[in-house]
């Protein structure tokens, strides 16, 4: 069965406390529904200093989802780890790992927006050193033994459920990210389909004599909304998809690599491009034969909750049953 992903970042171009509260509750309910219907993954991410409520607290959200589900994996892709206190982060991930029986997957990203570092009082120019420190601290902390941290001896408890440690991948599209992952013996999660970066990672891993593997996105990644009438849905909700696409593209530096980066300036261009797709259930089943994963994005860019639920139901009831034997 292909990997089936429910992506939830809760961005909304016109958020209010009431509307965001309703969207958060709906997102947790969708995750529980997806868990009951056999989807494999809930994916969320971390961003700050936005005006649309884009998920700023993915571990808190992950805790709510893990508490409401029994089997589904929750992936934070990516957590901007240099913005977090390393010891506190080790504790939070350990607790979530215990709570879930090992269902949390964390992708450690370095970020690409100086505004996020400024908002948290971190120096953008030191992000590489901050990333080294937090990853090294996590790996040491999860051993449950005393270790040296910033000139003092500390010990972090509780020990996680997963041994030797919770699943932690290094995210990014740079050689620096690949070298860091190889040196620490951690898996690599490229931000786009980058076979040359995968080869570089394995070469560095051989030099460091570490173990590891690569979780590579599909060569073509699409974010999906399922509808019985795609033309109608594009006409009514294409602006929601465009809001997210343009917001995300505005954050990317020239030359940045991302599996879901769009160059579209209007809804018609976005539809032609194919990064965001509205498909019928039958088209979605056919897509499963072309890709290793199907990524459903039901609340994309302020999509109304009722429309998001329609997409989730169509996917669970008319797509997933056809995938179980594939």
C-alpha positions as CSV (number, residue, x, y, z in Angstrom):
1,X,0.0,0.0,0.0
2,X,1.4,3.5,-0.8
3,X,2.1,5.8,2.0
4,X,-1.0,7.9,2.7
5,X,-0.4,11.2,4.3
6,X,-2.8,13.6,5.9
7,X,-1.0,17.0,5.9
8,X,-2.2,19.6,8.4
9,X,-0.5,23.0,8.9
10,X,-3.6,25.0,9.8
11,X,-2.7,28.1,7.8
12,X,-5.6,30.5,7.2
13,X,-5.4,33.9,5.4
14,X,-8.0,35.4,7.8
15,X,-7.6,33.7,11.2
16,X,-9.5,34.6,14.3
17,X,-9.3,32.7,17.6
18,X,-12.7,31.2,17.1
19,X,-12.0,30.1,13.5
20,X,-8.5,28.7,14.4
21,X,-9.9,26.9,17.4
22,X,-12.5,25.2,15.2
23,X,-9.8,24.3,12.6
24,X,-7.6,22.8,15.3
25,X,-10.4,20.7,16.6
26,X,-11.4,19.6,13.2
27,X,-7.8,18.7,12.4
28,X,-7.5,16.4,15.4
29,X,-10.9,14.8,14.5
30,X,-9.7,14.3,10.9
31,X,-6.5,12.6,12.2
32,X,-8.6,10.2,14.4
33,X,-10.8,9.4,11.4
34,X,-7.8,8.8,9.2
35,X,-6.4,6.5,11.8
36,X,-9.6,4.4,11.9
37,X,-9.6,4.2,8.1
38,X,-6.0,3.0,7.8
39,X,-4.1,6.0,6.6
40,X,-0.4,5.8,7.5
41,X,0.8,9.3,8.4
42,X,-0.2,12.6,9.8
43,X,2.3,15.3,8.8
44,X,2.7,18.7,10.3
45,X,5.5,21.4,10.3
46,X,6.8,24.4,12.1
47,X,6.8,28.1,11.1
48,X,6.8,31.4,13.1
49,X,6.3,35.1,12.5
50,X,3.4,34.6,10.0
51,X,0.1,36.4,9.8
52,X,-1.9,33.3,8.8
53,X,-1.5,31.0,11.8
54,X,0.8,28.5,10.0
55,X,1.6,25.8,12.6
56,X,4.0,27.3,15.3
57,X,3.7,24.6,17.9
58,X,3.9,21.2,16.1
59,X,4.9,19.1,19.2
60,X,1.8,20.4,21.1
61,X,-0.3,19.5,18.1
62,X,1.4,16.2,17.7
63,X,0.6,15.4,21.3
64,X,-3.1,16.0,20.7
65,X,-3.1,13.8,17.6
66,X,-1.2,11.0,19.2
67,X,-3.6,11.1,22.1
68,X,-6.6,10.8,19.8
69,X,-5.1,8.0,17.7
70,X,-3.8,4.4,18.1
71,X,-1.8,3.4,15.1
72,X,-1.0,6.3,12.8
73,X,2.5,7.8,12.6
74,X,2.8,11.5,13.3
75,X,5.7,13.2,11.4
76,X,6.9,16.7,12.2
77,X,8.5,17.7,8.9
78,X,10.3,19.8,9.8
79,X,10.9,21.0,13.3
80,X,13.2,24.0,13.3
81,X,15.4,22.5,16.0
82,X,17.8,25.5,16.4
83,X,14.9,27.5,17.8
84,X,14.4,25.1,20.7
85,X,16.1,24.7,24.0
86,X,18.0,21.3,23.5
87,X,17.3,19.9,27.0
88,X,13.6,20.8,27.0
89,X,13.2,19.5,23.5
90,X,14.8,16.1,24.5
91,X,12.2,15.9,27.3
92,X,9.3,16.8,25.1
93,X,10.1,14.3,22.4
94,X,10.8,11.6,25.0
95,X,7.4,12.1,26.5
96,X,5.6,12.0,23.2
97,X,7.6,8.9,22.2
98,X,6.4,7.2,25.5
99,X,2.8,8.4,25.0
100,X,2.6,7.1,21.5
101,X,4.6,3.9,21.8
102,X,7.1,5.2,19.2
103,X,4.8,6.8,16.7
104,X,6.4,10.2,16.5
105,X,8.9,10.9,13.7
106,X,10.9,14.2,13.9
107,X,12.7,15.8,11.0
108,X,15.2,18.3,12.3
109,X,15.3,21.2,9.9
110,X,17.6,24.3,10.1
111,X,15.0,26.7,8.6
112,X,15.2,29.2,5.8
113,X,13.7,32.4,7.2
114,X,15.8,34.8,9.2
115,X,12.6,36.3,10.6
116,X,11.9,33.1,12.6
117,X,15.4,33.3,14.2
118,X,14.9,37.0,15.1
119,X,11.5,36.3,16.6
120,X,13.0,33.7,18.9
121,X,16.2,35.7,19.7
122,X,18.5,33.3,17.8
123,X,21.4,34.4,15.6
124,X,20.7,33.4,12.0
125,X,24.4,33.4,11.2
126,X,25.0,30.8,13.9
127,X,22.3,28.4,12.8
128,X,24.7,25.7,11.7
129,X,26.4,25.6,15.1
130,X,23.0,25.7,16.9
131,X,21.9,22.8,14.9
132,X,25.0,20.8,15.7
133,X,24.5,21.5,19.4
134,X,20.8,20.6,19.5
135,X,21.3,17.3,17.6
136,X,24.3,16.2,19.6
137,X,22.5,17.1,22.8
138,X,19.4,15.1,21.9
139,X,21.4,12.0,21.1
140,X,23.3,12.3,24.4
141,X,20.2,13.1,26.5
142,X,18.2,10.2,25.3
143,X,20.8,7.7,26.7
144,X,19.5,8.6,30.2
145,X,23.0,9.0,31.6
146,X,24.8,12.2,32.9
147,X,26.6,14.2,30.2
148,X,28.3,17.5,29.8
149,X,26.2,20.4,28.5
150,X,27.4,24.0,28.3
151,X,30.0,23.4,31.0
152,X,27.9,21.6,33.5
153,X,26.8,18.0,34.1
154,X,23.1,17.3,33.3
155,X,20.8,14.3,33.0
156,X,17.5,14.1,31.1
157,X,14.7,11.9,32.1
158,X,12.5,10.0,31.3
159,X,14.3,7.7,28.8
160,X,12.2,7.4,25.6
161,X,10.2,4.3,24.6
162,X,12.1,3.9,21.3
163,X,15.7,2.6,21.6
164,X,18.3,3.6,21.1
165,X,16.4,6.9,20.6
166,X,13.2,8.2,18.9
167,X,13.3,8.4,15.1
168,X,15.1,11.5,14.2
169,X,16.0,12.5,10.7
170,X,18.1,15.5,9.4
171,X,16.2,17.5,6.9
172,X,17.6,19.8,4.2
173,X,18.8,20.1,0.6
174,X,22.4,21.2,1.3
175,X,25.6,19.2,1.5
176,X,26.1,20.6,5.0
177,X,22.9,18.9,6.1
178,X,24.0,15.6,4.4
179,X,27.4,15.8,6.1
180,X,25.8,16.5,9.5
181,X,23.5,13.5,9.2
182,X,26.3,11.3,8.1
183,X,28.6,12.4,10.9
184,X,25.9,11.8,13.5
185,X,24.7,8.5,12.0
186,X,21.2,9.9,11.4
187,X,19.0,9.3,8.4
188,X,18.7,12.1,5.8
189,X,15.4,13.6,4.7
190,X,16.0,15.8,1.6
191,X,13.5,18.6,1.0
192,X,13.2,17.5,-2.7
193,X,14.0,14.6,-4.9
194,X,17.8,14.9,-4.9
195,X,19.6,11.7,-5.9
196,X,22.9,13.4,-6.1
197,X,22.6,14.5,-2.5
198,X,21.7,11.0,-1.5
199,X,24.9,9.7,-3.1
200,X,26.9,12.4,-1.4
201,X,25.4,11.4,2.0
202,X,26.3,7.8,1.5
203,X,29.8,8.7,0.5
204,X,30.3,10.8,3.7
205,X,28.7,8.1,5.8
206,X,31.3,5.6,4.5
207,X,34.0,8.1,5.5
208,X,32.6,8.5,9.0
209,X,31.8,4.7,9.2
210,X,28.3,5.4,10.4
211,X,24.9,3.7,9.6
212,X,22.1,5.6,7.9
213,X,19.5,5.7,5.2
214,X,17.7,8.3,3.1
215,X,13.9,9.0,2.9
216,X,13.6,10.6,-0.5
217,X,10.5,12.4,-1.7
218,X,8.9,11.3,-5.0
219,X,10.4,12.8,-8.1
220,X,7.0,14.6,-8.5
221,X,5.1,15.5,-5.4
222,X,1.6,16.8,-5.4
223,X,-0.6,18.0,-2.6
224,X,-4.1,16.6,-3.1
225,X,-7.7,17.7,-2.6
226,X,-10.3,15.1,-3.5
227,X,-13.6,16.2,-5.1
228,X,-16.3,14.7,-7.2
229,X,-16.3,17.9,-9.3
230,X,-12.7,19.3,-9.6
231,X,-13.8,22.2,-11.9
232,X,-16.3,23.4,-9.3
233,X,-13.8,23.0,-6.5
234,X,-11.1,24.9,-8.4
235,X,-13.6,27.7,-9.0
236,X,-14.7,27.9,-5.4
237,X,-11.5,27.0,-3.5
238,X,-8.6,27.5,-5.8
239,X,-7.8,30.7,-4.0
240,X,-7.1,28.7,-0.8
241,X,-4.5,26.6,-2.6
242,X,-3.0,29.7,-4.2
243,X,-2.7,31.4,-0.8
244,X,-0.6,28.6,0.6
245,X,1.4,28.2,-2.6
246,X,2.3,31.9,-2.8
247,X,3.1,32.2,0.9
248,X,5.4,29.2,0.8
249,X,7.1,30.4,-2.4
250,X,7.7,33.9,-0.9
251,X,9.8,32.3,1.9
252,X,12.1,30.4,-0.4
253,X,15.5,31.9,-1.3
254,X,16.6,31.8,-5.0
255,X,17.8,28.3,-5.8
256,X,16.2,26.7,-2.8
257,X,15.1,23.1,-3.3
258,X,11.6,22.0,-2.3
259,X,9.3,19.2,-3.4
260,X,6.2,21.4,-3.2
261,X,7.5,24.8,-4.4
262,X,5.2,26.6,-6.8
263,X,5.9,29.3,-9.3
264,X,2.2,30.1,-10.0
265,X,0.8,33.6,-9.7
266,X,-2.8,32.8,-10.3
267,X,-5.2,29.9,-9.9
268,X,-5.2,28.9,-13.5
269,X,-1.4,28.7,-13.5
270,X,-1.5,26.8,-10.2
271,X,-3.9,24.2,-11.8
272,X,-1.7,23.8,-14.9
273,X,1.4,23.4,-12.8
274,X,0.3,20.3,-10.8
275,X,2.0,20.9,-7.5
276,X,-1.5,21.4,-6.0
277,X,-4.1,19.1,-7.5
278,X,-7.8,18.7,-7.1
279,X,-8.7,15.2,-8.3
280,X,-11.7,12.8,-8.4
281,X,-11.4,9.6,-6.3
282,X,-10.8,7.6,-9.5
283,X,-8.0,10.0,-10.5
284,X,-6.5,9.7,-7.1
285,X,-6.5,5.9,-7.3
286,X,-4.6,6.1,-10.7
287,X,-2.1,8.5,-9.1
288,X,-1.3,5.9,-6.5
289,X,0.2,3.8,-9.3
290,X,2.6,6.6,-10.2
291,X,3.8,7.7,-6.8
292,X,5.1,6.2,-3.6
293,X,2.8,8.4,-1.5
294,X,-0.5,10.3,-1.7
295,X,-0.6,13.5,0.3
296,X,-4.0,14.7,1.2
297,X,-4.2,18.4,2.3
298,X,-7.8,18.9,3.3
299,X,-7.5,22.3,5.2
300,X,-5.0,23.9,2.8
301,X,-4.8,27.7,2.9
302,X,-8.0,28.3,4.8
303,X,-10.1,25.6,3.0
304,X,-13.5,25.6,4.8
305,X,-13.8,22.8,7.3
306,X,-16.9,21.3,5.7
307,X,-15.1,21.1,2.3
308,X,-12.0,19.6,4.0
309,X,-14.2,16.9,5.5
310,X,-15.7,16.1,2.1
311,X,-12.2,15.5,0.7
312,X,-11.2,13.3,3.7
313,X,-14.4,11.2,3.4
314,X,-13.9,10.7,-0.3
315,X,-10.3,9.7,0.1
316,X,-11.0,7.3,3.0
317,X,-14.1,5.7,1.5
318,X,-13.4,5.7,-2.3
319,X,-9.6,5.7,-2.6
320,X,-8.0,3.9,0.4
321,X,-10.0,0.6,-0.2
322,X,-8.5,0.4,-3.7
323,X,-5.0,0.8,-2.3
324,X,-4.9,-2.0,0.2
325,X,-4.2,-4.6,-2.3
326,X,-1.7,-2.5,-4.3
